[in-house]
Amino acid sequence: MPARIRRDDEVVVIGGKDRGKQGRVLRVDAANERVYVEGLNIVKRHQRPTPGRPDEVAGVIEREGPIHLSNVMLLDPKDGKPTRVGIEVRDGKRYRVARRSGTSID
């Protein structure tokens, strides 16, 4: 299955505790069908200080947690509203297209 959502895409969360919020995709975990969105689904992790790496931050660290791909939608570059993503083949190359407006994403 082609990657319909990629790093640096602007997405909106359509389900879960952060529903309605928007953000930029930091990374995509394709194997587990998860995305990490900047500033959303913040989780706390406890980090023990490591003697070998003194510059590493210790204590309670807040960072982005994973969100399932089905709970995010890409924002249409034309009007900024959620849209489904289609694949168009032109000159033998695949391009992502916003279904809402038909504009090319790549």
TIVO-2410 file (N, C-alpha, C; in nm, 3 decimals):
# residues 106
REC num residu      c1      c2      c3 atome chaine
REC   1      M   0.085  -0.119   0.000     N      A
REC   1      M   0.000   0.000   0.000    CA      A
REC   1      M   0.088   0.124   0.000     C      A
REC   2      P   0.058   0.221  -0.086     N      A
REC   2      P   0.142   0.341  -0.094    CA      A
REC   2      P   0.125   0.427   0.031     C      A
REC   3      A   0.229   0.505   0.059     N      A
REC   3      A   0.226   0.594   0.176    CA      A
REC   3      A   0.139   0.715   0.144     C      A
REC   4      R   0.019   0.720   0.202     N      A
REC   4      R  -0.071   0.831   0.174    CA      A
REC   4      R  -0.042   0.950   0.264     C      A
REC   5      I   0.017   0.924   0.381     N      A
REC   5      I   0.058   1.032   0.469    CA      A
REC   5      I   0.208   1.018   0.493     C      A
REC   6      R   0.281   1.126   0.476     N      A
REC   6      R   0.426   1.125   0.486    CA      A
REC   6      R   0.474   1.230   0.586     C      A
REC   7      R   0.603   1.224   0.617     N      A
REC   7      R   0.662   1.321   0.709    CA      A
REC   7      R   0.646   1.462   0.653     C      A
REC   8      D   0.623   1.558   0.741     N      A
REC   8      D   0.605   1.701   0.710    CA      A
REC   8      D   0.470   1.734   0.649     C      A
REC   9      D   0.378   1.638   0.639     N      A
REC   9      D   0.242   1.668   0.595    CA      A
REC   9      D   0.165   1.735   0.708     C      A
REC  10      E   0.072   1.822   0.673     N      A
REC  10      E  -0.018   1.882   0.771    CA      A
REC  10      E  -0.142   1.794   0.780     C      A
REC  11      V  -0.174   1.749   0.903     N      A
REC  11      V  -0.288   1.660   0.922    CA      A
REC  11      V  -0.378   1.714   1.033     C      A
REC  12      V  -0.501   1.663   1.035     N      A
REC  12      V  -0.596   1.693   1.143    CA      A
REC  12      V  -0.638   1.559   1.203     C      A
REC  13      V  -0.651   1.556   1.336     N      A
REC  13      V  -0.691   1.434   1.406    CA      A
REC  13      V  -0.842   1.426   1.403     C      A
REC  14      I  -0.896   1.311   1.360     N      A
REC  14      I  -1.041   1.296   1.347    CA      A
REC  14      I  -1.100   1.204   1.453     C      A
REC  15      G  -1.016   1.149   1.541     N      A
REC  15      G  -1.068   1.063   1.646    CA      A
REC  15      G  -0.974   1.060   1.765     C      A
REC  16      G  -1.030   1.038   1.884     N      A
REC  16      G  -0.947   1.029   2.003    CA      A
REC  16      G  -0.948   1.157   2.084     C      A
REC  17      K  -0.860   1.163   2.184     N      A
REC  17      K  -0.862   1.276   2.277    CA      A
REC  17      K  -0.818   1.407   2.214     C      A
REC  18      D  -0.745   1.402   2.103     N      A
REC  18      D  -0.699   1.524   2.036    CA      A
REC  18      D  -0.781   1.555   1.911     C      A
REC  19      R  -0.904   1.505   1.903     N      A
REC  19      R  -0.988   1.526   1.786    CA      A
REC  19      R  -1.004   1.674   1.755     C      A
REC  20      G  -0.987   1.709   1.628     N      A
REC  20      G  -1.004   1.847   1.584    CA      A
REC  20      G  -0.875   1.927   1.581     C      A
REC  21      K  -0.770   1.875   1.642     N      A
REC  21      K  -0.643   1.948   1.645    CA      A
REC  21      K  -0.561   1.918   1.521     C      A
REC  22      Q  -0.479   2.016   1.482     N      A
REC  22      Q  -0.396   2.002   1.362    CA      A
REC  22      Q  -0.249   2.003   1.400     C      A
REC  23      G  -0.167   1.945   1.315     N      A
REC  23      G  -0.024   1.946   1.338    CA      A
REC  23      G   0.052   1.889   1.221     C      A
REC  24      R   0.185   1.896   1.232     N      A
REC  24      R   0.275   1.847   1.128    CA      A
REC  24      R   0.324   1.708   1.166     C      A
REC  25      V   0.328   1.618   1.069     N      A
REC  25      V   0.374   1.481   1.095    CA      A
REC  25      V   0.525   1.481   1.114     C      A
REC  26      L   0.570   1.430   1.230     N      A
REC  26      L   0.713   1.422   1.260    CA      A
REC  26      L   0.775   1.297   1.201     C      A
REC  27      R   0.704   1.183   1.217     N      A
REC  27      R   0.753   1.059   1.158    CA      A
REC  27      R   0.637   0.962   1.139     C      A
REC  28      V   0.658   0.867   1.049     N      A
REC  28      V   0.556   0.767   1.016    CA      A
REC  28      V   0.613   0.630   1.047     C      A
REC  29      D   0.539   0.551   1.124     N      A
REC  29      D   0.575   0.412   1.152    CA      A
REC  29      D   0.483   0.326   1.067     C      A
REC  30      A   0.527   0.296   0.945     N      A
REC  30      A   0.443   0.226   0.849    CA      A
REC  30      A   0.413   0.083   0.891     C      A
REC  31      A   0.508   0.018   0.958     N      A
REC  31      A   0.488  -0.121   0.999    CA      A
REC  31      A   0.373  -0.134   1.097     C      A
REC  32      N   0.356  -0.037   1.186     N      A
REC  32      N   0.249  -0.041   1.286    CA      A
REC  32      N   0.133   0.051   1.252     C      A
REC  33      E   0.137   0.113   1.134     N      A
REC  33      E   0.033   0.205   1.087    CA      A
REC  33      E   0.008   0.319   1.186     C      A
REC  34      R   0.115   0.383   1.230     N      A
REC  34      R   0.106   0.494   1.326    CA      A
REC  34      R   0.181   0.616   1.273     C      A
REC  35      V   0.137   0.733   1.318     N      A
REC  35      V   0.206   0.857   1.287    CA      A
REC  35      V   0.231   0.932   1.418     C      A
REC  36      Y   0.336   1.012   1.420     N      A
REC  36      Y   0.368   1.097   1.534    CA      A
REC  36      Y   0.350   1.241   1.487     C      A
REC  37      V   0.256   1.313   1.551     N      A
REC  37      V   0.220   1.447   1.509    CA      A
REC  37      V   0.271   1.547   1.612     C      A
REC  38      E   0.333   1.654   1.564     N      A
REC  38      E   0.394   1.755   1.648    CA      A
REC  38      E   0.293   1.816   1.745     C      A
REC  39      G   0.321   1.802   1.875     N      A
REC  39      G   0.240   1.863   1.978    CA      A
REC  39      G   0.111   1.790   2.014     C      A
REC  40      L   0.086   1.673   1.954     N      A
REC  40      L  -0.037   1.600   1.981    CA      A
REC  40      L  -0.009   1.464   2.044     C      A
REC  41      N  -0.105   1.414   2.120     N      A
REC  41      N  -0.096   1.287   2.193    CA      A
REC  41      N   0.030   1.284   2.279     C      A
REC  42      I   0.047   1.385   2.362     N      A
REC  42      I   0.165   1.398   2.447    CA      A
REC  42      I   0.159   1.293   2.557     C      A
REC  43      V   0.268   1.216   2.570     N      A
REC  43      V   0.279   1.114   2.673    CA      A
REC  43      V   0.401   1.145   2.760     C      A
REC  44      K   0.398   1.098   2.884     N      A
REC  44      K   0.510   1.120   2.976    CA      A
REC  44      K   0.590   0.992   2.989     C      A
REC  45      R   0.721   1.004   2.982     N      A
REC  45      R   0.810   0.891   2.998    CA      A
REC  45      R   0.915   0.927   3.102     C      A
REC  46      H   0.948   0.830   3.188     N      A
REC  46      H   1.049   0.852   3.291    CA      A
REC  46      H   1.183   0.805   3.240     C      A
REC  47      Q   1.281   0.897   3.242     N      A
REC  47      Q   1.415   0.870   3.189    CA      A
REC  47      Q   1.515   0.872   3.302     C      A
REC  48      R   1.586   0.761   3.317     N      A
REC  48      R   1.689   0.750   3.421    CA      A
REC  48      R   1.818   0.816   3.371     C      A
REC  49      P   1.892   0.887   3.457     N      A
REC  49      P   2.019   0.945   3.414    CA      A
REC  49      P   2.120   0.835   3.381     C      A
REC  50      T   2.195   0.855   3.274     N      A
REC  50      T   2.293   0.757   3.229    CA      A
REC  50      T   2.433   0.814   3.248     C      A
REC  51      P   2.522   0.743   3.321     N      A
REC  51      P   2.657   0.795   3.343    CA      A
REC  51      P   2.737   0.814   3.214     C      A
REC  52      G   2.714   0.730   3.118     N      A
REC  52      G   2.789   0.737   2.992    CA      A
REC  52      G   2.750   0.856   2.905     C      A
REC  53      R   2.629   0.909   2.926     N      A
REC  53      R   2.581   1.022   2.845    CA      A
REC  53      R   2.530   1.133   2.937     C      A
REC  54      P   2.619   1.219   2.985     N      A
REC  54      P   2.578   1.324   3.079    CA      A
REC  54      P   2.490   1.432   3.016     C      A
REC  55      D   2.497   1.449   2.884     N      A
REC  55      D   2.419   1.554   2.819    CA      A
REC  55      D   2.273   1.512   2.796     C      A
REC  56      E   2.239   1.384   2.819     N      A
REC  56      E   2.104   1.336   2.802    CA      A
REC  56      E   2.015   1.384   2.917     C      A
REC  57      V   1.894   1.426   2.883     N      A
REC  57      V   1.801   1.479   2.983    CA      A
REC  57      V   1.744   1.364   3.065     C      A
REC  58      A   1.738   1.383   3.197     N      A
REC  58      A   1.681   1.282   3.286    CA      A
REC  58      A   1.556   1.338   3.353     C      A
REC  59      G   1.473   1.250   3.407     N      A
REC  59      G   1.350   1.290   3.474    CA      A
REC  59      G   1.229   1.254   3.393     C      A
REC  60      V   1.119   1.327   3.413     N      A
REC  60      V   0.996   1.300   3.340    CA      A
REC  60      V   0.999   1.380   3.210     C      A
REC  61      I   0.995   1.309   3.099     N      A
REC  61      I   1.004   1.372   2.967    CA      A
REC  61      I   0.869   1.361   2.897     C      A
REC  62      E   0.824   1.472   2.841     N      A
REC  62      E   0.700   1.471   2.762    CA      A
REC  62      E   0.737   1.470   2.615     C      A
REC  63      R   0.674   1.378   2.540     N      A
REC  63      R   0.698   1.372   2.396    CA      A
REC  63      R   0.574   1.320   2.326     C      A
REC  64      E   0.575   1.328   2.194     N      A
REC  64      E   0.460   1.286   2.115    CA      A
REC  64      E   0.447   1.134   2.115     C      A
REC  65      G   0.325   1.087   2.129     N      A
REC  65      G   0.297   0.945   2.121    CA      A
REC  65      G   0.238   0.911   1.985     C      A
REC  66      P   0.226   0.783   1.956     N      A
REC  66      P   0.174   0.742   1.824    CA      A
REC  66      P   0.023   0.759   1.813     C      A
REC  67      I  -0.022   0.791   1.692     N      A
REC  67      I  -0.165   0.800   1.659    CA      A
REC  67      I  -0.188   0.708   1.540     C      A
REC  68      H  -0.293   0.628   1.544     N      A
REC  68      H  -0.320   0.536   1.434    CA      A
REC  68      H  -0.355   0.615   1.307     C      A
REC  69      L  -0.312   0.562   1.193     N      A
REC  69      L  -0.333   0.629   1.064    CA      A
REC  69      L  -0.481   0.656   1.036     C      A
REC  70      S  -0.568   0.568   1.084     N      A
REC  70      S  -0.711   0.585   1.058    CA      A
REC  70      S  -0.769   0.704   1.133     C      A
REC  71      N  -0.695   0.757   1.231     N      A
REC  71      N  -0.745   0.869   1.312    CA      A
REC  71      N  -0.691   1.004   1.267     C      A
REC  72      V  -0.623   1.009   1.153     N      A
REC  72      V  -0.576   1.137   1.100    CA      A
REC  72      V  -0.616   1.148   0.954     C      A
REC  73      M  -0.639   1.273   0.910     N      A
REC  73      M  -0.667   1.302   0.769    CA      A
REC  73      M  -0.576   1.415   0.724     C      A
REC  74      L  -0.532   1.405   0.602     N      A
REC  74      L  -0.448   1.507   0.542    CA      A
REC  74      L  -0.531   1.634   0.518     C      A
REC  75      L  -0.466   1.750   0.535     N      A
REC  75      L  -0.534   1.876   0.507    CA      A
REC  75      L  -0.514   1.912   0.361     C      A
REC  76      D  -0.623   1.954   0.297     N      A
REC  76      D  -0.618   1.994   0.156    CA      A
REC  76      D  -0.533   2.120   0.143     C      A
REC  77      P  -0.432   2.119   0.056     N      A
REC  77      P  -0.347   2.239   0.042    CA      A
REC  77      P  -0.423   2.361  -0.012     C      A
REC  78      K  -0.536   2.338  -0.076     N      A
REC  78      K  -0.611   2.449  -0.136    CA      A
REC  78      K  -0.693   2.526  -0.033     C      A
REC  79      D  -0.772   2.453   0.051     N      A
REC  79      D  -0.859   2.523   0.145    CA      A
REC  79      D  -0.837   2.485   0.292     C      A
REC  80      G  -0.742   2.398   0.321     N      A
REC  80      G  -0.708   2.366   0.460    CA      A
REC  80      G  -0.810   2.281   0.532     C      A
REC  81      K  -0.895   2.210   0.459     N      A
REC  81      K  -0.994   2.122   0.520    CA      A
REC  81      K  -0.951   1.976   0.501     C      A
REC  82      P  -1.000   1.885   0.586     N      A
REC  82      P  -0.959   1.745   0.575    CA      A
REC  82      P  -1.001   1.684   0.442     C      A
REC  83      T  -0.915   1.601   0.386     N      A
REC  83      T  -0.944   1.537   0.259    CA      A
REC  83      T  -0.888   1.396   0.256     C      A
REC  84      R  -0.949   1.313   0.174     N      A
REC  84      R  -0.891   1.182   0.148    CA      A
REC  84      R  -0.781   1.198   0.044     C      A
REC  85      V  -0.696   1.098   0.033     N      A
REC  85      V  -0.581   1.107  -0.057    CA      A
REC  85      V  -0.595   1.002  -0.166     C      A
REC  86      G  -0.578   1.046  -0.290     N      A
REC  86      G  -0.580   0.955  -0.404    CA      A
REC  86      G  -0.443   0.949  -0.468     C      A
REC  87      I  -0.424   0.848  -0.551     N      A
REC  87      I  -0.297   0.831  -0.623    CA      A
REC  87      I  -0.326   0.847  -0.772     C      A
REC  88      E  -0.250   0.935  -0.837     N      A
REC  88      E  -0.262   0.956  -0.980    CA      A
REC  88      E  -0.131   0.919  -1.045     C      A
REC  89      V  -0.136   0.854  -1.160     N      A
REC  89      V  -0.014   0.817  -1.233    CA      A
REC  89      V  -0.004   0.906  -1.355     C      A
REC  90      R   0.105   0.984  -1.362     N      A
REC  90      R   0.133   1.070  -1.476    CA      A
REC  90      R   0.275   1.046  -1.521     C      A
REC  91      D   0.293   1.016  -1.647     N      A
REC  91      D   0.426   0.990  -1.706    CA      A
REC  91      D   0.497   0.878  -1.632     C      A
REC  92      G   0.422   0.778  -1.586     N      A
REC  92      G   0.482   0.663  -1.518    CA      A
REC  92      G   0.521   0.688  -1.374     C      A
REC  93      K   0.495   0.809  -1.320     N      A
REC  93      K   0.526   0.839  -1.181    CA      A
REC  93      K   0.397   0.854  -1.103     C      A
REC  94      R   0.403   0.818  -0.974     N      A
REC  94      R   0.286   0.825  -0.887    CA      A
REC  94      R   0.285   0.956  -0.810     C      A
REC  95      Y   0.169   1.021  -0.807     N      A
REC  95      Y   0.154   1.147  -0.735    CA      A
REC  95      Y   0.034   1.137  -0.642     C      A
REC  96      R   0.047   1.197  -0.524     N      A
REC  96      R  -0.066   1.204  -0.432    CA      A
REC  96      R  -0.155   1.323  -0.470     C      A
REC  97      V  -0.285   1.301  -0.464     N      A
REC  97      V  -0.381   1.403  -0.504    CA      A
REC  97      V  -0.488   1.414  -0.396     C      A
REC  98      A  -0.526   1.537  -0.362     N      A
REC  98      A  -0.634   1.560  -0.267    CA      A
REC  98      A  -0.766   1.530  -0.335     C      A
REC  99      R  -0.846   1.441  -0.278     N      A
REC  99      R  -0.974   1.404  -0.338    CA      A
REC  99      R  -1.074   1.519  -0.333     C      A
REC 100      R  -1.063   1.604  -0.233     N      A
REC 100      R  -1.158   1.713  -0.213    CA      A
REC 100      R  -1.153   1.814  -0.327     C      A
REC 101      S  -1.032   1.857  -0.364     N      A
REC 101      S  -1.019   1.962  -0.464    CA      A
REC 101      S  -0.949   1.916  -0.591     C      A
REC 102      G  -0.884   1.800  -0.587     N      A
REC 102      G  -0.814   1.751  -0.704    CA      A
REC 102      G  -0.674   1.808  -0.720     C      A
REC 103      T  -0.628   1.890  -0.624     N      A
REC 103      T  -0.495   1.949  -0.633    CA      A
REC 103      T  -0.389   1.846  -0.596     C      A
REC 104      S  -0.273   1.860  -0.658     N      A
REC 104      S  -0.162   1.770  -0.632    CA      A
REC 104      S  -0.096   1.806  -0.499     C      A
REC 105      I  -0.058   1.704  -0.422     N      A
REC 105      I   0.005   1.726  -0.292    CA      A
REC 105      I   0.157   1.726  -0.305     C      A
REC 106      D   0.208   1.641  -0.392     N      A
REC 106      D   0.355   1.633  -0.413    CA      A
REC 106      D   0.399   1.729  -0.520     C      A
***
